[in-house]
Amino acid sequence: MIEEKKRPNNIQNKSRLIRIHPTWYTFIKYCEALKFGELEKLKIQDGLPLLAEEVKKKVMFTEEKIK
């Protein structure tokens, strides 16, 4: 039987806020907007995303889009 670890009452049912650096936030929002694709050679400097040297997007060719 697996024992569940119980949290102290003051921690239960509370959401935590995480502080994130604006550079990471910008990178995450970019990834969300990209939806599909690849980032190659992501450069990280001082623990922060600096740049992606190349960005590729996948283009799906279906009969619906060709018509």
DRENRO-33495 format. One line per field, with one value per atom (N, C-alpha, C, O, CB): z, x, y; atom name; residue in one letter. Coordinates in steps of 0.2 Angstrom, whole numbers. Glycine has a CB too. Layout:
<lolums>
c3: (Z  ...)
c1: (X  ...)
c2: (Y  ...)
a: (CA  ...)
r: (A  ...)
</lolums>
This chain:
<lolums>
c3: (0  0  0  4  6  -4  -5  0  1  -12  4  9  6  2  15  7  5  10  16  3  7  12  12  7  9  18  19  20  23  25  17  18  24  27  12  27  33  31  25  36  35  34  30  26  40  32  30  22  19  34  19  12  8  2  12  11  7  3  6  11  -3  -7  -8  -9  -4  -8  -10  -16  -17  -4  -21  -27  -25  -22  -33  -29  -28  -34  -39  -27  -32  -38  -39  -34  -36  -45  -46  -50  -55  -51  -48  -51  -57  -56  -46  -62  -68  -72  -72  -73  -74  -77  -83  -87  -78  -85  -91  -97  -102  -92  -98  -103  -104  -110  -103  -99  -99  -101  -105  -93  -99  -100  -108  -111  -96  -111  -118  -122  -127  -119  -120  -123  -123  -128  -120  -117  -117  -121  -125  -109  -121  -125  -133  -137  -124  -135  -142  -144  -149  -143  -139  -140  -141  -145  -135  -137  -138  -144  -148  -132  -147  -153  -159  -164  -154  -158  -164  -165  -171  -162  -160  -161  -163  -160  -165  -169  -172  -175  -177  -178  -174  -177  -173  -169  -178  -175  -171  -170  -174  -176  -164  -162  -162  -159  -155  -166  -166  -162  -163  -173  -159  -156  -152  -153  -161  -147  -142  -138  -135  -137  -137  -133  -127  -126  -137  -121  -115  -112  -112  -110  -109  -106  -99  -98  -110  -94  -87  -85  -81  -86  -87  -85  -89  -87  -78  -94  -97  -105  -108  -96  -108  -116  -119  -118  -118  -123  -127  -134  -136  -127  -138  -144  -147  -145  -149  -152  -156  -163  -166  -157  -165  -172  -178  -183  -172  -177  -183  -181  -176  -187  -184  -182  -189  -194  -180  -188  -194  -192  -186  -196  -197  -196  -200  -206  -197  -197  -201  -205  -202  -197  -211  -215  -218  -221  -222  -216  -217  -224  -225  -212  -229  -235  -235  -236  -241  -235  -235  -241  -243  -228  -243  -249  -248  -252  -251  -241  -240  -241  -243  -233  -239  -240  -247  -249  -235  -251  -258  -262  -267  -261  -261  -265  -264  -267  -263)
c1: (4  0  4  9  -5  3  7  4  -2  6  8  6  6  11  11  1  1  4  3  -6  8  11  6  4  18  5  0  3  9  -5  1  3  1  -5  2  4  1  -5  -5  7  -9  -16  -15  -19  -20  -10  -9  -7  -7  -4  -5  -3  -8  -8  4  -12  -17  -22  -24  -22  -24  -29  -27  -31  -35  -20  -18  -14  -9  -14  -15  -11  -4  -5  -15  1  7  9  7  13  11  13  21  25  12  23  30  32  29  31  38  41  45  49  45  44  48  51  48  43  57  61  57  54  68  57  53  56  52  54  62  65  62  61  73  61  58  51  48  59  48  40  40  35  38  44  44  45  42  49  50  52  46  44  58  42  37  31  28  34  30  24  26  21  23  32  34  33  30  42  35  33  26  24  36  22  14  12  8  11  15  13  15  12  15  21  23  19  18  30  16  11  15  15  5  17  21  28  28  17  33  39  45  44  40  51  57  61  62  61  64  69  76  77  68  81  87  92  92  89  97  103  100  102  107  96  94  100  103  88  102  107  105  100  111  108  106  112  118  104  111  117  114  109  119  118  117  110  106  117  108  102  96  90  101  97  91  92  97  91  86  86  89  86  79  94  96  94  91  104  94  92  92  95  96  88  87  90  88  80  95  99  94  95  105  90  86  79  78  89  74  67  64  65  63  61  58  51  49  62  46  39  37  40  35  33  31  25  20  29  24  18  15  18  20  9  5  1  -2  0  2  -1  -6  -5  4  -13  -18  -22  -22  -22  -27  -31  -35  -37  -35  -37  -42  -38  -41  -44  -32  -28  -26  -25  -22  -26  -23  -29  -28  -21  -35  -41  -42  -47  -47)
c2: (-6  0  6  7  0  11  17  22  24  20  25  30  37  39  30  41  48  52  52  50  57  62  67  70  64  69  75  81  82  73  87  93  96  95  98  101  105  108  110  110  110  113  120  122  113  123  130  130  135  134  124  124  121  123  120  117  114  119  124  109  117  121  128  133  121  130  136  136  132  140  140  140  145  149  143  143  146  151  149  141  157  161  160  160  169  160  159  165  168  153  168  174  172  167  179  174  172  179  184  169  178  183  185  181  181  192  194  191  190  202  189  186  179  177  185  175  168  169  165  165  174  175  177  174  181  181  182  176  175  188  172  166  161  158  162  160  156  158  154  155  165  168  167  165  175  167  166  159  157  167  154  147  146  142  143  149  148  151  147  152  156  159  155  155  166  152  147  142  140  145  139  133  127  122  135  127  121  124  129  118  120  122  119  115  129  122  120  126  130  114  125  130  127  121  134  129  126  130  136  124  127  130  136  142  133  135  140  142  137  137  148  151  153  157  156  151  152  156  154  146  162  166  168  171  172  167  168  166  169  176  160  156  159  157  157  163  166  164  164  174  163  162  169  174  160  168  174  174  179  173  169  169  162  157  173  161  155  157  161  152  153  155  154  157  151  149  147  145  141  141  147  145  142  145  151  136  133  132  130  126  133  131  125  125  137  121  116  118  121  109  117  118  112  108  123  111  105  106  111  103  102  102  97  91  101  99  94  96  102  94  92  93  99  103  87  100  106  112  117  105  113  119  120  126  119  115  116  119  123  109  117  119  127  129  115)
a: (N  CA  C  O  CB  N  CA  C  O  CB  N  CA  C  O  CB  N  CA  C  O  CB  N  CA  C  O  CB  N  CA  C  O  CB  N  CA  C  O  CB  N  CA  C  O  CB  N  CA  C  O  CB  N  CA  C  O  CB  N  CA  C  O  CB  N  CA  C  O  CB  N  CA  C  O  CB  N  CA  C  O  CB  N  CA  C  O  CB  N  CA  C  O  CB  N  CA  C  O  CB  N  CA  C  O  CB  N  CA  C  O  CB  N  CA  C  O  CB  N  CA  C  O  CB  N  CA  C  O  CB  N  CA  C  O  CB  N  CA  C  O  CB  N  CA  C  O  CB  N  CA  C  O  CB  N  CA  C  O  CB  N  CA  C  O  CB  N  CA  C  O  CB  N  CA  C  O  CB  N  CA  C  O  CB  N  CA  C  O  CB  N  CA  C  O  CB  N  CA  C  O  CB  N  CA  C  O  CB  N  CA  C  O  CB  N  CA  C  O  CB  N  CA  C  O  CB  N  CA  C  O  CB  N  CA  C  O  CB  N  CA  C  O  CB  N  CA  C  O  CB  N  CA  C  O  CB  N  CA  C  O  CB  N  CA  C  O  CB  N  CA  C  O  CB  N  CA  C  O  CB  N  CA  C  O  CB  N  CA  C  O  CB  N  CA  C  O  CB  N  CA  C  O  CB  N  CA  C  O  CB  N  CA  C  O  CB  N  CA  C  O  CB  N  CA  C  O  CB  N  CA  C  O  CB  N  CA  C  O  CB  N  CA  C  O  CB  N  CA  C  O  CB  N  CA  C  O  CB  N  CA  C  O  CB  N  CA  C  O  CB  N  CA  C  O  CB  N  CA  C  O  CB  N  CA  C  O  CB  N  CA  C  O  CB  N  CA  C  O  CB)
r: (M  M  M  M  M  I  I  I  I  I  E  E  E  E  E  E  E  E  E  E  K  K  K  K  K  K  K  K  K  K  R  R  R  R  R  P  P  P  P  P  N  N  N  N  N  N  N  N  N  N  I  I  I  I  I  Q  Q  Q  Q  Q  N  N  N  N  N  K  K  K  K  K  S  S  S  S  S  R  R  R  R  R  L  L  L  L  L  I  I  I  I  I  R  R  R  R  R  I  I  I  I  I  H  H  H  H  H  P  P  P  P  P  T  T  T  T  T  W  W  W  W  W  Y  Y  Y  Y  Y  T  T  T  T  T  F  F  F  F  F  I  I  I  I  I  K  K  K  K  K  Y  Y  Y  Y  Y  C  C  C  C  C  E  E  E  E  E  A  A  A  A  A  L  L  L  L  L  K  K  K  K  K  F  F  F  F  F  G  G  G  G  G  E  E  E  E  E  L  L  L  L  L  E  E  E  E  E  K  K  K  K  K  L  L  L  L  L  K  K  K  K  K  I  I  I  I  I  Q  Q  Q  Q  Q  D  D  D  D  D  G  G  G  G  G  L  L  L  L  L  P  P  P  P  P  L  L  L  L  L  L  L  L  L  L  A  A  A  A  A  E  E  E  E  E  E  E  E  E  E  V  V  V  V  V  K  K  K  K  K  K  K  K  K  K  K  K  K  K  K  V  V  V  V  V  M  M  M  M  M  F  F  F  F  F  T  T  T  T  T  E  E  E  E  E  E  E  E  E  E  K  K  K  K  K  I  I  I  I  I  K  K  K  K  K)
</lolums>
